[in-house]
Amino acid sequence: MRKGTVLSIKGLKIGSFISKNNILVILVALFIAGIAIGTFSYQKLNILAEYSDTYIQRFISQRFESSFFSVVLNSFMESMLMLLILFTFGTSMLGVILAPFSLLARGVLYGGVTALLYSDYSVKGIAFNAVLVLPSAIILITALLLASRESVKFSLIIARMSLPGSSSFNLSVDFKNYCGRYLFITMLVLVSALADAVLSCSFMGSLKL
């Protein structure tokens, strides 16, 4: 009886989490689907293979024998461009579609890069990904997931206001909250850039492909 009760409580907690974070759960599922698509279609899509190779070469050239602050700046600015795009999506009704789609596309690109590292560089590629790419990427992906969720939520508010018969209301408070959450997410992007710089300056010389 106790065992059944415990299992029931656990099930309820999982269900409650999903219901409260349904947008985030959907975005995570889309990102994972993107990684799967990129991984399995890497060798079939020339454009994805070319992008993955270019990305790795640029990743190395921007970090090999570069100063710590140079790596932080390059990494931070590239990530902030993605964040700015998501922020812009959230300020329109199309953000409900564009933000999740951009996350799916990002997952495809990550999947393609990972597939290239594992298939073309074998053990060294696995080490390169595990030490130099993955740690900062996990922080950045978390930031992008949170940003996409905020963009979808704010875009839904705008969409509801545009429906026929809907009452108009002041968006200033919601927009301030939107900007405040993005400011916090920007801090995560900075942490990702710092982690990128620390690892690149420490291990790029020995793990360079």
N, C-alpha and C positions, 0 to 999 in steps of 0.2 A: 504493500500500500504506500509506504513511504517512497519507494523507488518510483512508482508511477506518478506520485505528486511532484517529485523533484524533476522528472522528465517533462511533466506538464508545465511547470514553472519556467524551465529553460526554454521550452518551445514558445511560451508566451513572450518571454523577453526578446527572443529573436524576431518574432512577429511584430512586436511593438517597435523594435529598432527599425525594421524594414518600412513599417507604415510611417514612422516619423521622418525617415531619411530616404523616402522613395525616389526622389530625384537623384540623390547621390548614388544610390544603388544602381539605378538605370545607367548613370554616367560611367560608373565603374565597369558594368557589364559591357557597355559600348567600347570602352577603352581596351578591355581584355579581348573582345571580339576583333578589334583593330589589330592588336598584336598577333592574334592567330592568323588573320588574313595576310598580314605582312610577312609572317614567318613562312607560311605555306605557299604564298604566291611570289616569293622573292625571285626564284629562278625562272618564273614564267613571265614576269613583267620586266621588260628591259628598263623602263623608266624608273622603276623602284630600285633595281640593281645599280643603275647609274647614280641615282641620288644617294644610296647607301655608301657607295664607294667614295663619292665626292664629300659626303658628310664626314667620313672617317679621316680622309686626307686633310680636310680643313680643321677637324678637331685636333689632329696631331700638330699641324703647322702653327696653329694659334697657341699651342701650349708648350711645344718642345723648345727648351732653352729660353722661355719667356719669363719675365719677372712675375712675382706673385700678384702685384697690383694690376698688371696687364691682363693676366688670366681672369682675375675677379671682374675687371671692367668688361672684357669681351663676353664672358659668360653671363654676367648680369644684364647687359644690354640686349643680348640675343633673347634671353628669357623674358625680359620686360616687353619686348616687341610682341611676343605671343600673348602676354597678359593684357597689353593694351588693345589687341584685336578682340580678345574675349570681353573686355570692359565695354568696348564700342558695340559689340553684338548685343550686350545686355540692355543697351539704351534704345533698342528698337523692338518691334513686335517679332521680327524675324529671328531674334536671338534664341527663341524657343527651339528653332530648328538648327540655326547656324552654330551655336555653341556646342551642342552634342555632336554635330557633324565634324567640327574642327577637332574635337577630342578623339573621335573615331579615326580621323585622318592621321592625327599624331600617333595613335596606337599602331597604325599601319606602318608608319615611318620607323618607329622604334622596333617593330617586328622585323622589318627589312634590314635594319642596321645590325640587329642581334644575329639574324640568320647569316649575314655576310661574315661577321666576326667568327662565328662557329664553323661555318663551312669552308671558308677560305684560309683561315689562320689557325684552325684546330685548337690545341691546348693554349697556345699563346694568345689567341683571340679570346678564349674563355677567361684567362687571367686578366687581359686588358679590359674586358667588359666588367668583370667582377670588381676590379680595383679602381679603374679610372672612370668608367661610365656610369655604372649602376648606383653607387652610393648617392651622388649628387642628383642623378636622374630620379631616384625614388622621392627625394624631397621636392624636386620640381614637379613631378607628376602629381604629388599630393596637392601642391599649390594650384596646379591647373585644374584638378578635379574640384577643389573648393571654389575656384574662380568661375568655372563653368556652372556650378550649382547656383552661385549668386547671380550670374547672368541670366540663367533660365528663370529664376524666381522673380527677378526684377522685370524681365521681359514679359512674364505672365501678368504682372500688375498692369503694365502698359496695355497689354492685349485686352484685359478685362475692362479697362477704361474706354477702349475703342468700340466695345460691343454696343449695339443699338439699345437704347433705353437705360444704359448704365449711368449712375450718378457720378458727376465729376467730383474729384477731391484733390487736395493739395499733395503733390508728390515730393515736396521739399524734404520732409522728414525721412521718407523712404530712400530718397536719393542720398541724403547725408549718411544714413546707415550703410547703403550700398558702397559709397566711397570709403567709409571707415573700415568695412570688411576687406575691401581691396587693399587698403593700406596695410592691414595685418598680413594679407597674402603676399604683399610686396616684401615683407620681412622674411617670409619663408623663401622667396626667390633669392634674396641676399644671402641667406644661410646656405642655399644650394650653390651659389657662386663661390662662396668662401670654401665650402667643402671641395668643390671642383679644383680650386686653386691649390689648396693644401695637398691634395692627392696628386695633382699633376706635377707640381714642383718637387714632390717627394719621390714619385715612382715613374714618371714619364721616360726618364733616361734608360731605365732598365726594362721597361715593358713596351717601348716604341716598336711598332710593327714594321 
